[in-house]
Amino acid sequence: MSPSPTPATASAVIAASAPTRVRDTLAAAPDGPVPVVHRGSQAVYVEIGGRCIGVVSASAAAVPCALRVAGDVVPPAGRAAVRDGVLHLDDVALRIGRLLDVRVPRLSGRAALAATPAGPARLSREEVAAMVGVGDGLTPYGDDVLCGWLAAHRAAGVATPEVDDAVRALAHRTTLLSATLLDCAVRGEVLPEFAAWLRALGTPGEPAAAATLASIGHTSGLGLLRGARRALTALGIRAEVAA
């Protein structure tokens, strides 16, 4: 079956916000149809240049690899295409009007180090292999734990080259979305709820921020918390014990 043609014009234009890397991915993509890998009323994901790029509503998880639109639903996605750096869902053009900062915040004095870490928390290649792609859904739980572990290290300013390499080598074992989110975590790109929890460490708002993060998805938020707390504990950074 031949692919659906790229729409020559859009019948509607919707304003979207997006992280810089998402904008740059679209800008670098050749014109033409792109595969839709998941479609729902609150989120649509397409594949562009080997990455999973999402379009998410205000009701969906604001993953760091997605365009965000206002409202509780996203445009239908019978087909998708890129034209002149703009993603189209059916005949709706999603024009990026605002850039989002999805970088993990650096930890401050409220979450002070007990001692300056000499290196990353221990996580062997065997442990990484036992987590990548393990679990159900678009983002398996094992990947969520790894994302939290990686992002916590980026927040602490600690490099993890061996784990980064292991994750990249095994990314083919998981879903395209989860592999993309692992890449985001390696680069220190996170959900806004994860960033808010890190900013709240050591403050009275920490329990509420942790509960908000834990509520993301079926187990995604819990996995992020588990991985991040494991990393922070090993690095000597106090964080509340997971419920």
N, C-alpha and C positions, 0 to 999 in steps of 0.2 A: 504494500500500500504506500503510495507516495505521501510525503508529509504535507500538512496543510500549508497553504501559501501564507507568507508574511503579509499582514494587513498593510495596504498602502497608506491608509489614513486611519486615525482613531476616531470613533464616534463619540468618545467621551475621554476626558482627561481627569485623573485623580491625583491630587498632591500626596506625596509620600516623603517620609524622612528615612535616612539610611546611613549606616556607618561608611566611613571613607573607603574601606576596601570593597564593600559591595558596589559603591558608585564606580570605583575604578575597574572592577570586574566587568560591569556592564559596558563601560566606555571602551574596554579593550575587546569586547565580544564582536565577532562578525555579524552582520545582519543575517537574519534567517530564523527559522523555527527552532525552538529548544524543547527538550523533553519535559513533560510534567511528571514528576516522580511521586507527588502526593497532592491530593486536592481535598479540601474540606471547606465548610462555610466560614471558618475562622482563620484558616491558614492554607496557603498553597506553596508548594516547593517545586522548583525547576532545577535542571542541571545546566550549568553554564561553565564551560572551561574546566570540567572535572570537579567543580564545586557545587554544593547545594545552596541555592539562593532562594530565600523565602519571601513571601508577602504575607504579613500577619496583621490581624485586626487588633484593636485595643483590648480584646478579650483573650487573646492568645499569648503564649509565652514570647517575650520580646528577645528572641535569640539574636546573637550578635552577627548573624549572617543573613539578616532579612531586612527588607524594606518594611516600614510600618505605615499603616493607613489609619485614619480616624474611623470610628464606628465599630460595630460588633461583628461585621461580616466583611469578607473580601470579595472582589469581583469574581464571577464564574470563570473557570479556566478549562474550557473545552479544548483550547489550544493556547500555546504561548509562543512568543517570538520576541527577538530583540531587533530594534530598528533605530539607528543613529544613537546608540547608547541608552535607549529607553526600553524598558520591559513592557510588553503588551500582553494582557490576558484577554483572550478573544479580541475585541476591538476597543478595549479600554487601555489607554496609555497611563503608566505610572511614572509621573515626572517627579524627580527628587528635588525638593525645594529647601530642605534643611539637612545638614549633616549631623550625625549623632556621635558622641564620644562614648565608645564602648570599652575603653581601656580600664583595666583593673586599677583601683586606687592604690597608691603606696601606703603601707601601714604607718601609722603615726605614733606619737608618744603614748596614746591611750592603750594601745596594744603593744606595749614596749617589749623589746627582746629581753629575756632573762640573761642572755649572753649573745654576742654577735656570732651568728652561725658560721662555721667553717666551711660548710658545704650543704648540699641538699639532703633532705630526709631520705633514708634508705628505702629504695623500691627497686627490687631486682628485675631483670629482664623476664625471669620466669613468672614473677607476680604480674607484670604488665601483660604477658601472654595469657595469663589466666583471667584477665579482666576484659580485654578488648573484645567487643562484640558479644559479651555474655549478658544475657537478659532478653526481655521481650520489647517489642515496640520499635518506634523510629529511633529512639535513643536508649539503647540497652543500659541497664543499671551499672554494669561494670565500667562502661564508658563515662557515665556521669561521675562516678567516684574518681576516675582518672582526671576528668576535667577539673574537678574541685581541687585535687592534689596539685595539678599543674598551675592552675590560676593562683592558688595560695602562694606558691613559690614566686610567681611573677610579682605578686603584691609585696612579698618580702624582699624582692630584689635579688633572688637567688636563682642562678642558672641551673638547669637540669639537662645537660646535653645528652647523657646516655639514655635517659627515659624518653626524651624528645625523639631521639633516633629510633628507639624501640617502638614507640607509638606510631611513627610514620611508616615503619616497615610492616606493621601489622594492620594498618588502616583498611586494607582491602577486605578484612574479615568482618567488618561491620557495615552498617547502612551508610549510604552516601551522606545523609544529614549528620549522623553521629561522627563520621570521619571528618566532616567539615567543622563540627563543633570542637573536636579534639584539636584540630589545627588552630582554631580560634583560641583555645585555652593555652596552647603552646605559645601563642603570640600575646597572651594576656588580654584577650577580648572576652567579655563576660556578659551575662544577664544583668539588668539593672538591679534586680533583687539581691544578687550575689555581691555586687559592688556596695549596695546599701548595708548589707550585713557586715562587710569588712569595715566600713566606716563606723559602724556602731560598736565594734569590739571594745570591751572595757568601759562601756557607757551603760546607763540605765535602759537605753533602748535596744540593747543587744538581744534580749529574749524575744521581743516582738519582731525584730528584723529576722531572727533565725526562724521563727514560726512562719513568717511570710515566705521566706525562701523555701522552707520545707513543703509548703503547699503547692509549689509549682509542679504541674504534671502529676502522674500517678506516683512515681518514685524519683523523678529527676531531681527535684530539690533536695530530697533526703540524701541522694547519692552525692550531690555536690557538697552538702554539708559534711558528710562522712569523710570524703576525700580531703576536703580543706582542713577539717579539724585534725585529721591524722597528720597532715603536713605541718600545721602550725604547732602542734604539740611536740613533734620531733625537732622543730626548729627553735623551741623554747619560747613560743609565743602563746600566751594564755588565751584560750577560747572555752566557752562553756561546753560541758560534756553533752553530746547528743542525747536527746530524749529517747 
